[in-house]
Amino acid sequence: MRHLAADRGLLHRLFELGIAAKAVFASIETAAGLALLATPDARFQGWLHWLTQAELVEDPSDPLARRVLAAMGHLDAGSQHFYAVYLLGHGLLKLAVVALLARRVAAAYPLAIAVFAGFVAYQLHRWTLTGSPAMLALSALDAVVIWLTWQEWRDAAARG
């Protein structure tokens, strides 16, 4: 019985760590979305060019810098606006869910599972289009957080 309590304590700490990580990433997404909304397209393009220029001088074949430059070629004002709104909405939604989970609001557990499952579905869809390993990694992290949320929800229901 003692071993089961220790496992629950570990799962609870992992759950708290998972939602703390979600809060940090959501804060970064929200800030990035606000920055994209507040930055004119030309200035954003100039900033990305400045950011990659030093790296390309050091290593002209740098794959990350090359990828950023290639992406810049496809980023117009409309795309920038889309990403700004997407990041802002995504970040604020995650922050709201995390805040509810931190307060142990009963309805937050199924809400979080549904929201994070929606993110996984979208990320896996993006992965099929792009083959980006980041989408798989984010989906795996979200799947772990979903499982931990379910465990926490089950334990909260058992405590009454």
ROROPA-843701 format. One record per atom (N, C-alpha, C): x negated, y, z; residue in three letters. Coordinates in pm, whole numbers, padded with zeros to 5 digits, always signed. Atoms other than C-alpha are relative to their C-alpha. Example, Ala and Ser with C-alpha at 12.3 -4.5 7.8 and 13.67 -1.06 7.14 Angstrom:
% residues 2
-00089-00119+00000ala
-01230-00450+00780ala
-00090+00120+00000ala
+00082-00119-00006ser
-01367-00106+00714ser
+00077+00109+00073ser
% end
This chain:
% residues 160
-00083-00119+00000met
+00000+00000+00000met
-00087+00126+00000met
+00090-00114-00008arg
-00286+00231+00081arg
-00063+00031-00135arg
+00058-00015+00133his
-00438+00171-00263his
+00098+00072-00093his
-00102-00064+00082leu
-00109+00274-00427leu
+00010+00150+00032leu
-00004-00141-00040ala
-00104+00600-00228ala
-00122+00074-00054ala
+00122-00062+00053ala
-00464+00673-00332ala
+00014+00021-00150ala
-00022-00015+00144asp
-00370+00610-00697asp
+00095+00116-00029asp
-00094-00110+00020arg
-00075+00847-00665arg
-00066+00134+00026arg
+00073-00123-00029gly
-00300+01110-00511gly
-00092+00038-00116gly
+00087-00026+00115leu
-00546+01074-00798leu
+00082+00046-00120leu
-00086-00039+00111leu
-00265+01091-01054leu
+00053+00142+00018leu
-00050-00135-00026his
-00129+01403-00886his
-00110+00103-00027his
+00111-00092+00026arg
-00472+01570-00895arg
-00028+00012-00150arg
+00018-00004+00145leu
-00510+01473-01261leu
+00111+00079-00068leu
-00113-00078+00051phe
-00163+01614-01331phe
-00027+00149+00020phe
+00029-00140-00028glu
-00260+01941-01163glu
-00114+00052-00087glu
+00111-00039+00087leu
-00586+01951-01358leu
+00049+00016-00144leu
-00055-00008+00136gly
-00396+01883-01682gly
+00082+00125-00022gly
-00080-00120+00021ile
-00148+02163-01627ile
-00084+00126+00017ile
+00091-00115-00010ala
-00429+02397-01519ala
-00072+00021-00134ala
+00065-00011+00132ala
-00609+02320-01847ala
+00098+00056-00102ala
-00103-00053+00090lys
-00284+02381-02033lys
+00019+00150+00022lys
-00016-00142-00030ala
-00251+02717-01856ala
-00116+00082-00057ala
+00116-00072+00053val
-00605+02819-01953val
+00010+00010-00152val
-00011-00002+00146phe
-00557+02719-02318phe
+00117+00087-00045phe
-00115-00082+00036ala
-00213+02882-02326ala
-00032+00148+00015ala
+00042-00140-00019ser
-00362+03205-02190ser
-00088+00046-00115ser
+00088-00033+00112ile
-00630+03198-02460ile
+00081+00016-00128ile
-00086-00010+00119glu
-00368+03132-02730glu
+00081+00129+00002glu
-00081-00121-00012thr
-00151+03415-02601thr
-00086+00124-00028thr
+00091-00114+00023ala
-00447+03656-02593ala
-00040+00007-00147ala
+00038+00001+00142ala
-00553+03547-02944ala
+00116+00048-00086ala
-00117-00046+00076gly
-00199+03598-03074gly
+00019+00150+00012gly
-00011-00145-00019leu
-00183+03945-02922leu
-00110+00074-00075leu
+00111-00064+00070ala
-00525+04029-03063ala
+00024+00002-00151ala
-00029+00004+00144leu
-00421+03915-03411leu
+00111+00098-00037leu
-00108-00096+00029leu
-00104+04123-03390leu
-00051+00144+00004leu
+00047-00136-00019ala
-00297+04430-03277ala
-00114+00040-00094ala
+00116-00028+00084thr
-00586+04400-03523thr
+00042+00010-00146thr
-00030-00011+00144pro
-00545+04533-03878pro
-00074-00109-00079pro
+00055+00108+00082asp
-00615+04272-04148asp
-00145+00027-00040asp
+00136-00032+00047ala
-00927+04449-04283ala
-00100-00007+00115ala
+00091+00004-00116arg
-01080+04486-03937arg
-00024-00145+00042arg
+00013+00142-00037phe
-01012+04118-03860phe
-00095-00070-00097phe
+00088+00059+00101gln
-01178+04014-04187gln
-00144+00044+00024gln
+00134-00052-00027gly
-01477+04239-04107gly
-00062-00063+00123gly
+00049+00062-00123trp
-01507+04094-03758trp
-00043-00143-00025trp
+00037+00138+00032leu
-01508+03736-03891leu
-00127-00005-00085leu
+00121-00006+00083his
-01768+03830-04151his
-00123+00029+00088his
+00109-00034-00091trp
-01987+03990-03882trp
-00037-00120+00087trp
+00021+00115-00087leu
-01944+03684-03660leu
-00077-00111-00071leu
+00064+00110+00073thr
-02056+03439-03930thr
-00131+00041-00065thr
+00119-00046+00072gln
-02325+03656-04090gln
-00130-00039+00071gln
+00121+00032-00075ala
-02585+03607-03814ala
-00030-00150-00007ala
+00018+00145+00005glu
-02530+03232-03817glu
-00047-00044-00138glu
+00040+00036+00137leu
-02563+03213-04195leu
-00141+00046-00033leu
+00138-00044+00021val
-02886+03413-04189val
-00095-00103+00061val
+00081+00100-00069glu
-03025+03161-03942glu
+00003-00134-00072glu
-00017+00129+00069asp
-02885+02857-04126asp
+00105+00017-00109asp
-00095-00025+00109pro
-02729+02923-04469pro
+00096-00116-00027pro
-00089+00114+00024ser
-02575+02575-04471ser
+00084-00034+00122ser
-00076+00026-00122asp
-02410+02602-04127asp
+00144-00035-00035asp
-00134+00042+00042pro
-02087+02403-04170pro
+00113+00078+00066pro
-00107-00074-00068leu
-01884+02593-03911leu
+00015+00140-00060leu
-00005-00134+00060ala
-01976+02935-04050ala
+00057-00007-00141ala
-00053+00016+00136arg
-01906+02813-04404arg
+00151-00025+00004arg
-00144+00030-00011arg
-01568+02679-04294arg
+00080+00126+00036arg
-00067-00124-00038val
-01478+03010-04129val
+00010+00094-00120val
-00001-00086+00120leu
-01575+03200-04445leu
+00100-00051-00103leu
-00097+00057+00095ala
-01372+02961-04661ala
+00142+00029+00046ala
-00133-00028-00054ala
-01073+03006-04432ala
+00035+00148-00016ala
-00023-00144+00017met
-01115+03384-04453met
+00054+00031-00138met
-00046-00022+00137gly
-01060+03361-04826gly
+00149-00027-00017gly
-00143+00034+00007his
-00712+03218-04761his
+00084+00079+00098his
-00072-00072-00103leu
-00619+03455-04481leu
+00035+00140-00049leu
-00047-00133+00037asp
-00410+03747-04594asp
+00080+00057+00117asp
-00074-00064-00108ala
-00202+03987-04386ala
+00120-00084+00044ala
-00114+00085-00035gly
+00099+03754-04400gly
-00041-00121+00081gly
+00052+00115-00076ser
-00105+03457-04282ser
-00043+00042+00139ser
+00045-00050-00130gln
-00259+03663-04005gln
+00121+00022+00091gln
-00122-00023-00078his
+00089+03766-03891his
+00061-00133+00046his
-00054+00131-00037phe
+00208+03403-03899phe
-00079-00060+00116phe
+00083+00058-00107tyr
-00086+03284-03689tyr
+00014+00077+00130tyr
-00018-00081-00120ala
-00042+03573-03448ala
+00129-00038+00071ala
-00130+00035-00060val
+00325+03493-03391val
-00001-00145+00050val
+00009+00141-00041tyr
+00254+03118-03378tyr
-00077-00013+00130tyr
+00083+00011-00121leu
-00025+03153-03122leu
+00069+00065+00120leu
-00069-00069-00108leu
+00173+03402-02915leu
+00118-00083+00051leu
-00114+00081-00041gly
+00488+03189-02914gly
-00042-00131+00066gly
+00051+00126-00053his
+00299+02865-02854his
-00058+00021+00139his
+00063-00028-00130gly
+00097+03018-02570gly
+00102+00037+00106gly
-00101-00042-00098leu
+00394+03185-02400leu
+00091-00116+00041leu
-00082+00116-00033leu
+00604+02868-02422leu
-00073-00094+00096leu
+00078+00086-00089lys
+00326+02661-02266lys
-00016+00064+00138lys
+00014-00067-00130leu
+00271+02922-01994leu
+00129-00010+00082leu
-00128+00012-00070ala
+00643+02916-01908ala
+00020-00141+00054ala
-00016+00139-00044val
+00650+02535-01891val
-00095-00031+00115val
+00098+00024-00106val
+00333+02523-01682val
+00042+00070+00129val
-00045-00072-00120ala
+00471+02787-01443ala
+00114-00076+00068ala
-00110+00078-00057leu
+00788+02581-01397leu
-00050-00129+00064leu
+00057+00122-00058leu
+00585+02264-01340leu
-00074+00031+00130leu
+00074-00037-00120ala
+00363+02441-01087ala
+00095+00028+00117ala
-00100-00028-00104arg
+00677+02547-00898arg
+00083-00124+00034arg
-00070+00128-00020arg
+00802+02186-00914arg
+00151+00011-00023arg
-00140-00011+00039val
+01130+02287-01076val
+00039-00133-00065val
-00036+00135+00046ala
+01311+01956-01138ala
+00020-00008-00151ala
-00026+00003+00144ala
+01421+02043-01492ala
-00126+00021-00082ala
+00124-00027+00074ala
+01063+02135-01585ala
-00066-00127-00052ala
+00066+00124+00042tyr
+00947+01773-01607tyr
+00051-00051-00135tyr
-00045+00044+00133pro
+01175+01660-01892pro
-00022+00108-00107pro
+00026-00108+00094leu
+01138+02003-02054leu
-00145-00006-00048leu
+00141+00007+00036ala
+00758+01973-02045ala
-00028-00119-00091ala
+00020+00119+00083ile
+00769+01621-02187ile
+00051+00026-00141ile
-00057-00028+00132ala
+00994+01736-02472ala
-00085+00102-00076ala
+00080-00104+00066val
+00788+02049-02547val
-00134-00056-00044val
+00131+00054+00035phe
+00454+01868-02537phe
+00011-00109-00107phe
-00021+00100+00105ala
+00594+01582-02748ala
+00023+00070-00134ala
-00017-00078+00123gly
+00704+01842-03002gly
-00133+00050-00053gly
+00134-00044+00042phe
+00350+01981-03006phe
-00077-00117-00061phe
+00070+00118+00053val
+00213+01628-03058val
+00051-00031-00141val
-00057+00029+00132ala
+00451+01571-03349ala
-00052+00100-00103ala
+00048-00101+00093tyr
+00349+01900-03510tyr
-00150-00017-00027tyr
+00145+00018+00016gln
-00023+01840-03449gln
-00031-00121-00086gln
+00023+00119+00083leu
-00003+01492-03599leu
+00040+00027-00145leu
-00039-00040+00135his
+00180+01637-03898his
-00114+00080-00064his
+00112-00081+00052arg
-00099+01894-03938arg
-00122-00089-00029arg
+00112+00091+00020trp
-00355+01614-03902trp
+00016-00075-00132trp
-00021+00071+00128thr
-00196+01426-04194thr
-00030+00090-00119thr
+00027-00094+00108leu
-00234+01741-04404leu
-00147+00041-00009leu
+00135-00055-00003thr
-00581+01849-04293thr
-00109-00102+00032thr
+00099+00098-00045gly
-00752+01541-04148gly
-00087+00055+00112gly
+00080-00065-00104ser
-00876+01768-03867ser
-00007-00086+00126ser
+00015+00076-00125pro
-01019+01571-03574pro
+00051+00079+00121pro
-00050-00081-00111ala
-00919+01864-03351ala
+00148-00027+00025ala
-00142+00029-00017met
-00552+01786-03416met
+00020-00133+00073met
-00008+00128-00071leu
-00609+01427-03303leu
-00039+00017+00146leu
+00046-00021-00137ala
-00799+01541-02994ala
+00107+00073+00082ala
-00106-00072-00070leu
-00526+01790-02899leu
+00120-00090+00025leu
-00112+00093-00016ser
-00261+01524-02954ser
-00028-00102+00109ser
+00037+00095-00104ala
-00449+01278-02734ala
+00009+00066+00138ala
-00009-00073-00127leu
-00482+01541-02459leu
+00145+00022+00039leu
-00142-00019-00029asp
-00112+01623-02487asp
+00067-00130+00041asp
-00058+00130-00037ala
-00024+01252-02472ala
-00035-00036+00144ala
+00040+00026-00139val
-00221+01217-02148val
+00080+00090+00095val
-00078-00091-00085val
-00048+01525-02003val
+00146-00042+00005val
-00138+00051+00000ile
+00290+01383-02107ile
+00012-00117+00097ile
-00004+00117-00089trp
+00212+01056-01929trp
-00013+00043+00146trp
+00018-00049-00138leu
+00089+01239-01617leu
+00125+00074+00048leu
-00123-00070-00035thr
+00401+01459-01623thr
+00111-00099+00032thr
-00100+00103-00027trp
+00621+01152-01643trp
-00025-00066+00136trp
+00034+00059-00130gln
+00435+00997-01348gln
+00036+00095+00116gln
-00029-00100-00102glu
+00469+01319-01147glu
+00151+00015+00018glu
-00145-00010-00005trp
+00840+01342-01235trp
+00059-00119+00076trp
-00046+00122-00066arg
+00894+00982-01124arg
-00029+00006+00150arg
+00034-00011-00142asp
+00711+01045-00795asp
+00083+00106+00069asp
-00083-00107-00059ala
+00903+01369-00734ala
+00142-00051+00022ala
-00136+00056-00016ala
+01232+01184-00789ala
+00004-00099+00115ala
+00005+00098-00109ala
+01124+00910-00547ala
-00006+00071+00136ala
+00009-00076-00127arg
+01043+01172-00279arg
+00133+00065+00033arg
-00133-00056-00020gly
+01391+01311-00329gly
+00000+00144-00007gly
% end
